């Protein structure tokens, strides 16, 4: 089979990430078996895999631990402080 997108690559077995949107929810499936074109990166899913993805129960799970979320919040505060201070140098924001 030749890739239908680039017309030159021959897809090989591998894994990909599938992203679905259902209403206001974004669902990400990682390490999904697929056939992937080494030339352009286009991925092809078998019918059986597509059926499994669509029929899989959608139970939410946390993406990050609490400490990671707190670290991200601190980083965001620092970036916001740096932008609002107008200086090109980095300054530690006051702790609130």
MODELLER restraints for C-alpha pairs under 7 A, 6 or more apart:
rsr = mdl.restraints
at = mdl.atoms
rsr.add(forms.Gaussian(group=physical.xy_distance, feature=features.Distance(at['CA:1:A'], at['CA:10:A']), mean=6.21, stdev=0.5))
rsr.add(forms.Gaussian(group=physical.xy_distance, feature=features.Distance(at['CA:2:A'], at['CA:8:A']), mean=6.32, stdev=0.5))
rsr.add(forms.Gaussian(group=physical.xy_distance, feature=features.Distance(at['CA:2:A'], at['CA:9:A']), mean=5.87, stdev=0.5))
rsr.add(forms.Gaussian(group=physical.xy_distance, feature=features.Distance(at['CA:2:A'], at['CA:10:A']), mean=4.93, stdev=0.5))
rsr.add(forms.Gaussian(group=physical.xy_distance, feature=features.Distance(at['CA:2:A'], at['CA:11:A']), mean=6.90, stdev=0.5))
rsr.add(forms.Gaussian(group=physical.xy_distance, feature=features.Distance(at['CA:3:A'], at['CA:9:A']), mean=5.38, stdev=0.5))
rsr.add(forms.Gaussian(group=physical.xy_distance, feature=features.Distance(at['CA:3:A'], at['CA:10:A']), mean=5.94, stdev=0.5))
rsr.add(forms.Gaussian(group=physical.xy_distance, feature=features.Distance(at['CA:3:A'], at['CA:11:A']), mean=6.41, stdev=0.5))
rsr.add(forms.Gaussian(group=physical.xy_distance, feature=features.Distance(at['CA:3:A'], at['CA:37:A']), mean=6.38, stdev=0.5))
rsr.add(forms.Gaussian(group=physical.xy_distance, feature=features.Distance(at['CA:6:A'], at['CA:40:A']), mean=6.41, stdev=0.5))
rsr.add(forms.Gaussian(group=physical.xy_distance, feature=features.Distance(at['CA:9:A'], at['CA:37:A']), mean=5.67, stdev=0.5))
rsr.add(forms.Gaussian(group=physical.xy_distance, feature=features.Distance(at['CA:9:A'], at['CA:38:A']), mean=6.29, stdev=0.5))
rsr.add(forms.Gaussian(group=physical.xy_distance, feature=features.Distance(at['CA:9:A'], at['CA:39:A']), mean=5.18, stdev=0.5))
rsr.add(forms.Gaussian(group=physical.xy_distance, feature=features.Distance(at['CA:10:A'], at['CA:37:A']), mean=5.89, stdev=0.5))
rsr.add(forms.Gaussian(group=physical.xy_distance, feature=features.Distance(at['CA:11:A'], at['CA:35:A']), mean=5.59, stdev=0.5))
rsr.add(forms.Gaussian(group=physical.xy_distance, feature=features.Distance(at['CA:11:A'], at['CA:36:A']), mean=4.78, stdev=0.5))
rsr.add(forms.Gaussian(group=physical.xy_distance, feature=features.Distance(at['CA:11:A'], at['CA:37:A']), mean=3.91, stdev=0.5))
rsr.add(forms.Gaussian(group=physical.xy_distance, feature=features.Distance(at['CA:11:A'], at['CA:38:A']), mean=6.31, stdev=0.5))
rsr.add(forms.Gaussian(group=physical.xy_distance, feature=features.Distance(at['CA:12:A'], at['CA:35:A']), mean=5.15, stdev=0.5))
rsr.add(forms.Gaussian(group=physical.xy_distance, feature=features.Distance(at['CA:12:A'], at['CA:36:A']), mean=5.29, stdev=0.5))
rsr.add(forms.Gaussian(group=physical.xy_distance, feature=features.Distance(at['CA:12:A'], at['CA:37:A']), mean=6.24, stdev=0.5))
rsr.add(forms.Gaussian(group=physical.xy_distance, feature=features.Distance(at['CA:13:A'], at['CA:34:A']), mean=6.02, stdev=0.5))
rsr.add(forms.Gaussian(group=physical.xy_distance, feature=features.Distance(at['CA:13:A'], at['CA:35:A']), mean=4.49, stdev=0.5))
rsr.add(forms.Gaussian(group=physical.xy_distance, feature=features.Distance(at['CA:13:A'], at['CA:36:A']), mean=6.22, stdev=0.5))
rsr.add(forms.Gaussian(group=physical.xy_distance, feature=features.Distance(at['CA:14:A'], at['CA:33:A']), mean=5.99, stdev=0.5))
rsr.add(forms.Gaussian(group=physical.xy_distance, feature=features.Distance(at['CA:14:A'], at['CA:34:A']), mean=5.46, stdev=0.5))
rsr.add(forms.Gaussian(group=physical.xy_distance, feature=features.Distance(at['CA:14:A'], at['CA:35:A']), mean=5.78, stdev=0.5))
rsr.add(forms.Gaussian(group=physical.xy_distance, feature=features.Distance(at['CA:14:A'], at['CA:36:A']), mean=6.22, stdev=0.5))
rsr.add(forms.Gaussian(group=physical.xy_distance, feature=features.Distance(at['CA:15:A'], at['CA:31:A']), mean=5.03, stdev=0.5))
rsr.add(forms.Gaussian(group=physical.xy_distance, feature=features.Distance(at['CA:15:A'], at['CA:32:A']), mean=5.06, stdev=0.5))
rsr.add(forms.Gaussian(group=physical.xy_distance, feature=features.Distance(at['CA:15:A'], at['CA:33:A']), mean=4.47, stdev=0.5))
rsr.add(forms.Gaussian(group=physical.xy_distance, feature=features.Distance(at['CA:15:A'], at['CA:34:A']), mean=5.15, stdev=0.5))
rsr.add(forms.Gaussian(group=physical.xy_distance, feature=features.Distance(at['CA:16:A'], at['CA:30:A']), mean=6.49, stdev=0.5))
rsr.add(forms.Gaussian(group=physical.xy_distance, feature=features.Distance(at['CA:16:A'], at['CA:31:A']), mean=5.37, stdev=0.5))
rsr.add(forms.Gaussian(group=physical.xy_distance, feature=features.Distance(at['CA:16:A'], at['CA:32:A']), mean=5.17, stdev=0.5))
rsr.add(forms.Gaussian(group=physical.xy_distance, feature=features.Distance(at['CA:16:A'], at['CA:33:A']), mean=6.54, stdev=0.5))
rsr.add(forms.Gaussian(group=physical.xy_distance, feature=features.Distance(at['CA:16:A'], at['CA:34:A']), mean=6.27, stdev=0.5))
rsr.add(forms.Gaussian(group=physical.xy_distance, feature=features.Distance(at['CA:17:A'], at['CA:28:A']), mean=6.96, stdev=0.5))
rsr.add(forms.Gaussian(group=physical.xy_distance, feature=features.Distance(at['CA:17:A'], at['CA:29:A']), mean=5.59, stdev=0.5))
rsr.add(forms.Gaussian(group=physical.xy_distance, feature=features.Distance(at['CA:17:A'], at['CA:30:A']), mean=4.50, stdev=0.5))
rsr.add(forms.Gaussian(group=physical.xy_distance, feature=features.Distance(at['CA:17:A'], at['CA:31:A']), mean=5.91, stdev=0.5))
rsr.add(forms.Gaussian(group=physical.xy_distance, feature=features.Distance(at['CA:17:A'], at['CA:32:A']), mean=6.05, stdev=0.5))
rsr.add(forms.Gaussian(group=physical.xy_distance, feature=features.Distance(at['CA:18:A'], at['CA:28:A']), mean=5.82, stdev=0.5))
rsr.add(forms.Gaussian(group=physical.xy_distance, feature=features.Distance(at['CA:18:A'], at['CA:29:A']), mean=5.05, stdev=0.5))
rsr.add(forms.Gaussian(group=physical.xy_distance, feature=features.Distance(at['CA:18:A'], at['CA:30:A']), mean=6.54, stdev=0.5))
rsr.add(forms.Gaussian(group=physical.xy_distance, feature=features.Distance(at['CA:19:A'], at['CA:27:A']), mean=5.68, stdev=0.5))
rsr.add(forms.Gaussian(group=physical.xy_distance, feature=features.Distance(at['CA:19:A'], at['CA:28:A']), mean=4.52, stdev=0.5))
rsr.add(forms.Gaussian(group=physical.xy_distance, feature=features.Distance(at['CA:19:A'], at['CA:29:A']), mean=6.30, stdev=0.5))
rsr.add(forms.Gaussian(group=physical.xy_distance, feature=features.Distance(at['CA:20:A'], at['CA:26:A']), mean=5.93, stdev=0.5))
rsr.add(forms.Gaussian(group=physical.xy_distance, feature=features.Distance(at['CA:20:A'], at['CA:27:A']), mean=5.07, stdev=0.5))
rsr.add(forms.Gaussian(group=physical.xy_distance, feature=features.Distance(at['CA:20:A'], at['CA:28:A']), mean=6.43, stdev=0.5))
rsr.add(forms.Gaussian(group=physical.xy_distance, feature=features.Distance(at['CA:21:A'], at['CA:27:A']), mean=6.08, stdev=0.5))
rsr.add(forms.Gaussian(group=physical.xy_distance, feature=features.Distance(at['CA:34:A'], at['CA:43:A']), mean=6.18, stdev=0.5))
rsr.add(forms.Gaussian(group=physical.xy_distance, feature=features.Distance(at['CA:34:A'], at['CA:44:A']), mean=5.56, stdev=0.5))
rsr.add(forms.Gaussian(group=physical.xy_distance, feature=features.Distance(at['CA:34:A'], at['CA:45:A']), mean=4.92, stdev=0.5))
rsr.add(forms.Gaussian(group=physical.xy_distance, feature=features.Distance(at['CA:35:A'], at['CA:43:A']), mean=5.61, stdev=0.5))
rsr.add(forms.Gaussian(group=physical.xy_distance, feature=features.Distance(at['CA:35:A'], at['CA:44:A']), mean=5.05, stdev=0.5))
rsr.add(forms.Gaussian(group=physical.xy_distance, feature=features.Distance(at['CA:35:A'], at['CA:45:A']), mean=6.49, stdev=0.5))
rsr.add(forms.Gaussian(group=physical.xy_distance, feature=features.Distance(at['CA:36:A'], at['CA:42:A']), mean=5.71, stdev=0.5))
rsr.add(forms.Gaussian(group=physical.xy_distance, feature=features.Distance(at['CA:36:A'], at['CA:43:A']), mean=4.32, stdev=0.5))
rsr.add(forms.Gaussian(group=physical.xy_distance, feature=features.Distance(at['CA:36:A'], at['CA:44:A']), mean=6.25, stdev=0.5))
rsr.add(forms.Gaussian(group=physical.xy_distance, feature=features.Distance(at['CA:37:A'], at['CA:43:A']), mean=6.42, stdev=0.5))
rsr.add(forms.Gaussian(group=physical.xy_distance, feature=features.Distance(at['CA:78:A'], at['CA:92:A']), mean=6.73, stdev=0.5))
rsr.add(forms.Gaussian(group=physical.xy_distance, feature=features.Distance(at['CA:78:A'], at['CA:93:A']), mean=5.96, stdev=0.5))
rsr.add(forms.Gaussian(group=physical.xy_distance, feature=features.Distance(at['CA:81:A'], at['CA:93:A']), mean=5.99, stdev=0.5))
rsr.add(forms.Gaussian(group=physical.xy_distance, feature=features.Distance(at['CA:82:A'], at['CA:90:A']), mean=6.22, stdev=0.5))
rsr.add(forms.Gaussian(group=physical.xy_distance, feature=features.Distance(at['CA:82:A'], at['CA:91:A']), mean=6.57, stdev=0.5))
